[in-house]
Amino acid sequence: MHAISRSVTSNQRGPHDALPRRVARALSHPWRKPIADHTRDAFARARDWFAAQDRPLILDAGCGVGLSSRELARRHPGHAVIGIDRSADRLARDHGELPDNALLVRADLVDFWRLALAEGWRPSHHYLLYPNPYPKASQLKLRWHGHSVFPTLLALGGRLELRSNWRVYVEEFALATAEAGLAAPAVGAFAPAGSYLTPFERKYAESGQPLWRLCLDLPHDPGLVPGP
Ligand SMILES: C[S@@+](CC[C@H](N)C(=O)[O-])C[C@H]1O[C@@H](n2cnc3c(N)ncnc32)[C@H](O)[C@@H]1O
């Protein structure tokens, strides 16, 4: 028996009018807030772990309880999977042993992505699975494509996969990549058909909600984030 989840309600009918402006601003004024010490420390531990892995990297950004990170590590035994989430509570839940090629890290993505780009990381895959939708129109700048860290996320490169139960979120993300001068990916309906990668995916699908996805092959391009 699983909780029934209601679909996202928003005062937005479609993509936000201010999206092109937000992306242009992020491209010219990257996020420069100082990096928190706890994320610097967490990144240093992740860097040491990854250096010892000697295999390509998969990032699971906003991994929640880390079930997706475990599953991705099983599906890609030749890769190193790092799941990142800021919630200590979610990361601490016991979902069994981690595969050797997976690591869960408590960190703020806004800082972690910047450190990863500065370190020269080039993930082969980057998953954004059911990010918080922040559905009020006034919350655009909290969505990843409306945030000033968006160019950093794109600059890391790799095959980026975004999934959401809110179509507008995925459509906006696609529009924002086009605003950043990259090819706009197609947004498609997605049916996991019983093979759920995350608890939120399971909850939404079992509540009968449609799910949406985009996949995007990004070049590694630190030049997207202008220097000081
Ligand atoms: C809706 S949940 C989805 C979790 C998981 N991907 C899933 O599908 O089950 C969004 C997750 O993103 C995390 N998150 C949101 N903003 C974050 C940030 N700035 N840094 C790290 N994690 C963040 C939250 O803690 C939460 O676990």
The ligand as a MOL file (V3000), in Angstrom:
LIG
                    3D

  0  0  0     0  0            999 V3000
M  V30 BEGIN CTAB
M  V30 COUNTS 27 29 0 0 0
M  V30 BEGIN ATOM
M  V30 1 C 11.4410 15.4950 -4.6790 0
M  V30 2 S 12.8720 14.8510 -3.9200 0 CHG=1
M  V30 3 C 13.3720 13.5930 -5.0700 0
M  V30 4 C 14.3320 12.6120 -4.4770 0
M  V30 5 C 14.7330 11.4340 -5.3870 0
M  V30 6 N 15.4440 11.8850 -6.5670 0
M  V30 7 C 13.5280 10.6530 -5.8000 0
M  V30 8 O 13.0860 10.7830 -6.9480 0
M  V30 9 O 13.0240 9.8820 -4.9670 0 CHG=-1
M  V30 10 C 14.0650 16.1470 -4.2340 0
M  V30 11 C 15.3730 15.9420 -3.4910 0
M  V30 12 O 16.2760 16.9760 -3.8550 0
M  V30 13 C 17.0030 17.3660 -2.6920 0
M  V30 14 N 17.4880 18.7330 -2.9080 0
M  V30 15 C 16.7560 19.8310 -3.1860 0
M  V30 16 N 17.5530 20.9160 -3.2970 0
M  V30 17 C 18.8310 20.4850 -3.0880 0
M  V30 18 C 20.0970 21.1180 -3.0560 0
M  V30 19 N 20.2220 22.4330 -3.2550 0
M  V30 20 N 21.1960 20.3590 -2.8200 0
M  V30 21 C 21.0770 19.0260 -2.5960 0
M  V30 22 N 19.9030 18.3680 -2.6000 0
M  V30 23 C 18.7920 19.0840 -2.8440 0
M  V30 24 C 16.0140 17.2390 -1.5600 0
M  V30 25 O 16.6600 17.0940 -0.3020 0
M  V30 26 C 15.2310 15.9990 -1.9690 0
M  V30 27 O 15.7750 14.8200 -1.4030 0
M  V30 END ATOM
M  V30 BEGIN BOND
M  V30 1 1 1 2
M  V30 2 1 2 3
M  V30 3 1 2 10
M  V30 4 1 3 4
M  V30 5 1 4 5
M  V30 6 1 5 6
M  V30 7 1 5 7
M  V30 8 2 7 8
M  V30 9 1 7 9
M  V30 10 1 10 11
M  V30 11 1 11 12
M  V30 12 1 11 26
M  V30 13 1 12 13
M  V30 14 1 13 14
M  V30 15 1 13 24
M  V30 16 1 14 15
M  V30 17 1 14 23
M  V30 18 2 15 16
M  V30 19 1 16 17
M  V30 20 1 17 18
M  V30 21 2 17 23
M  V30 22 1 18 19
M  V30 23 2 18 20
M  V30 24 1 20 21
M  V30 25 2 21 22
M  V30 26 1 22 23
M  V30 27 1 24 25
M  V30 28 1 24 26
M  V30 29 1 26 27
M  V30 END BOND
M  V30 END CTAB
M  END
